[in-house]
Amino acid sequence: MGKNKDKKKGNLVGGWLAYCLLRLVVLGLSVFSMKRNLRTAAFLGRLLWDHYHRGRKRALDNLRASFPEESEEWVWRTGRRSFEQLAMMAMDMLFTPRLVRKSNWRRYSSYKTVERAKWIMQERKGAVLVTAHYGNFEIIGYLLALFGFEIYSVARPLDNKFINNWLAGVRERHGQKLVDKKGASAMIDDIIGKGSTLAFIADQDAGRKGLFVDFFGRKASTYKSIGLVAMTYELPIIIGCSRRRDNDFFFEIECNRIIMPEEWKGKEDPLMWVTAEYTAAIEEFIRKDPSQYWWLHRRWKHRPKEELQQKEKATV
């Protein structure tokens, strides 16, 4: 019992020290321009690529399997750039509230095919917003809240509670609301009842119990919850992304698909259809610039039963 208490105390102290270090780093970076800070982040991303061998291998394997037609040189270049983008997005998160205001949002963002999505959310009848670990996915919720849309983002808290609470405060400063992934189901009735938008990042491996749908030519385990929420409450599903332009703190917000409730009615397996449909839309916007996707994710970690059974037969 004493060892567990000491371990917990040690974790708290370590977490607090990491938080203090992060705040000092942010303070130091504040004296530089955002362009300079993004160059620093890209450099750190390249260091991560060079030294995080397991993550680099996973990214390369995922890219080779997803783009078999591309050269090895393209695969390495795209993988390395994806690590740069990851580090740049972390830098974005730290400074977005300081930079982006209602008075200057045009300086940092442009919009493509978003009008219909905007009107759906303004009607306040409820909607589901879906994106992926691509570009700067965090700024979507921030901008929507800044414009006055009531949006609840479903997310898993960070392990470090000090950093988590600070970043949550940064994200919620202008009206975005965060919902703990574990407690989201208990809040959905109230959120949808108010006509709010529920936002999900929908490209994580869902384990053995997920729905296996096509994603870059391979079956990927995908969460059922998004489709179930949309079908239960008959909500439109808005799929889109935020794509960085060049190396700048400037993003093109795009909506490339809206799935309306009438589309899945009459389908033989509506939940499978909805899940496959929004996953295909995610793949579509990733293909426009694959270097902005997080290829180090274990997206294809779990395999369908039939695939595992075929492997077992092949080894007998």
N, C-alpha and C positions, 0 to 999 in steps of 0.2 A: 504493500500500500504506500509505504514511504517512498519507494523508488518511482512509482507512478506519479506521486505528487511532485517529486523533484524534477521528473522529466517534463511534466506539464509546466512547472515554473520555468524550467530552462527553455522550453519552446516559446513561452510568453516573452521572456527576456530577449531571446534571439529574434523573435518577430518584431518586438519593439525597436531593437537596434537596426534591423533591416529597414523598418519604416523611417527611422530617423535618417539613415543613410540616403534613402530615396529622396526625402525632402531636401536634404543638403544638395544632392545632385541636381534636383529641379531648380533650386535656388541658384546654383552655379550656372546652369544652362540658361537661366532667364536673362543673363546679360548679353547673350548672343541672339542673332536673328533666327527666325524659324528656318530659313533656307540653310543656314550654317548648321543648325541642330539636326536637320534632316540629312545633311551630308555626314555628320557624325554618326547618326543612327544607321545609315547605309554601310558605313565602315564597320560598325559593330556587328551588323548582319553578316558581313563577309567574314569577320573573325569567327562568328558562330558557325558559319558554313565550313570553315577550315578546320575547326576543332571539335565540333559536335558530330562525331563520326556516325553514330547510330542514327541521328536525325537526318544527316545528309544521305546515308544509304537508303533510308525509308523514302525520302523525297525522290531520289533517283529511281528507285524501284517503281514507285507509284507513277512517275512521269513516263518511264519506259512502257509500262503496261497500258497507260491511258493514251499515249501517242506513239504507237508502234511504227508509224510511218515517218517519224522525225529522226534526224541524225543524233548520234551520241553527243556531238558538240552542242546541238540545240538543247538537248536534255540537261546537260551540265549548266549551260548558260541560264536556262529558265529556272532550274533549281536554285542556283546561287542568287538570282534576282528575287526569288520568292522569299529567301531568308532576309535579304535587304528590306523587302516590303514589310515583313513581319516586324522588324526592328523600327522601321519608320512609322508604322501604325502605333506602336507603343509610345513613340515620341508624340505623335498626334494627340493621343489621349491626354497626355499631361498638359498640353497647352491649348486645346480647343476652347475651353471656357474663357481663356484670356484673350483669344483672338476673334472668335466669331460672335457677333452681336446681331440684333435685329436690324441695325442700321447699316451693316456692311457685309451681309451674307453673300451678296453677289460677287464679292471679291474672292470668295473661297469656293464657290459651288455653281454648277450649272445643272439643268434638268432636261431629261429626255423622256418623252412619252409618259409623263406622270399625271396629266390632267385628270384622266378618269379615276385613277387611284385617289387623287386629292379629293374629288367630289364624293367618292364612296366614304372616305373617312370623315368628311365634313357633314355627311348626313346623320352621323352619330347613331347608326343602327348596329354598330359592331363590325369588326373586320379582323382578319388574321394577316399579319405581315410576316413574310418569310424571306430570309437572306442566308448568306453562308459566310464562312471565314475567308473573306475575299476583300481586297482593297481596304478601305476604312469602314468596316461595317458598323463601328460604334457611332460614327457621326450621323448616321441615318436617324437614329432615335433622338439624338441631341437636336438636330435641325427641326424634326417634326415637333418636338416639345417647344422649341423656340418660336415656331410659327403658331403655336396655340393648340395643336392637336393633343388630345389626351392619349398617351401611349404607355403601355406597360410592357417592359422588356423582361422576358424570362431568362434568367441567367443563374449559373452556379457560383456561389460566393468563393472568393479566393481563400486558400488555406491560412494565409496570414491575415488575421482579423483587423489589425491596425491599418495595413495597406488597403484591405478590402473596404473598410469603413471610410477611409479618406477618398478612395477612388469613387465609391458610391456617392459620396457627397459632391464630388466634382461632376459626376454624370447627372445627378438629380438637381443641380443648382438652378437650372432653367426649366424645370417642370417634368423631365423624364422620370418615370417611376420604375423601380426595379422590383422584380418578384423572384423570390428564391425558388429555384427549380423544384425543390422537394415539397414546397407548400403551395405551388401554383394551382393545383386542382381544387383546393378549398376556396380559392378566391375567384375562380372563373365566373361563377354565377353573378357576383357583384360587378366584376369588370365588364362583362358583356351586357349586363343589365343597365349599365350607365352609357352604353353605346361606345365604349372605348375600343381602341385597337390593341390587340395582343400580339407582341412581336417575338419571333423565334429565330434562332440560328439553327438551321435544319440540316447540317451536313456532318453530324457526329455519328459514330458507330453506335448502334442501338442494342448490341449484344445478340444473343441467340434468339431472343423473343421478338426481335424487330421484324419488320416486313422487308423482304429482300427484293429490291427493284434495281433496274439497270442504271449504272452511273459510270460513264466513260467505258462502256463495253463490258463491265463486270457487275455482278450482283453485289449490292452494298446494303447492309442492314440499316434500316431507317425507322425512326420512331413513328409509332402509330398515333401518338397524341395529337399531332397537328391536324391530321385528317379527321380524327374523332371529334375534336372540338368544333371544327368547321361544319361537319355533318350534323352534329347534335344541335347546334344553334343556327344552322343554315346561314353560315357566314361566307362572304367572298374571301378568297385567298389571294393576296397581292404578293407577287414575287418580284424582287428587284435587288439592286446592288449599288454600292458606291465605289467607283473606279478612280484611282489616282491618275492624274495627268502628269506625265513626265516624273520629275523628282520634286515636284512642288506640293505645297499644302493647298491643293486645289482638286476638287472632286466632281466627277460627273455622276449625278444620281439618276439611275435608270430603272424604269419599271418595264420588264419585258414579258410579263404574263399576269393576267388576272383570271382566276378560276371561279366562275359563278356557280351557285348552288344547283341551278337547273342543268348544268353540264354533267354532273355525276348521277343525277336521278335516272334510273332505268339501266344503269350499268350493271353488269353481272356481279362484279365485286367492286362496289364504289370506293371502299377504303383503299384497296390496292391501286385503283385507277388514279385517285387523287394523289396518293403518295408518289406514284410513278410520274405523274404529270408535273408536280412542282419540282421533283428532282431533275426531270429533263430540262425544266426552265433554268434551274441553277447551273446545270452543265452548259446550257446555251450561253449564259453570260460569262462563265469562266473561260470558255473557248475564245472569246474576243480578246482576252489577254491572260493566258494561263500563268504568267509570272506573278500575278497578284493573288494567287490562291495559296493556301497553307498546305503544301504537298507533304509536309512532315507529319501530318495527322495520320493516325492509324485508321483511315476511313474504311478499309476493306479487311479489318482485323478478323471479324467473324464470318464464317462461310455457311451457305445453305446446307441443310441436312443432305439433300440429294448429291451435292458436290462432294461432301465428306464421305458419303457412302460409295461413290464412284472411286474415290481415292483408295478406300479400304479394299474394294474389289480388285483394284489394279495391283495392290501390293500382295494379294493372296497368291 
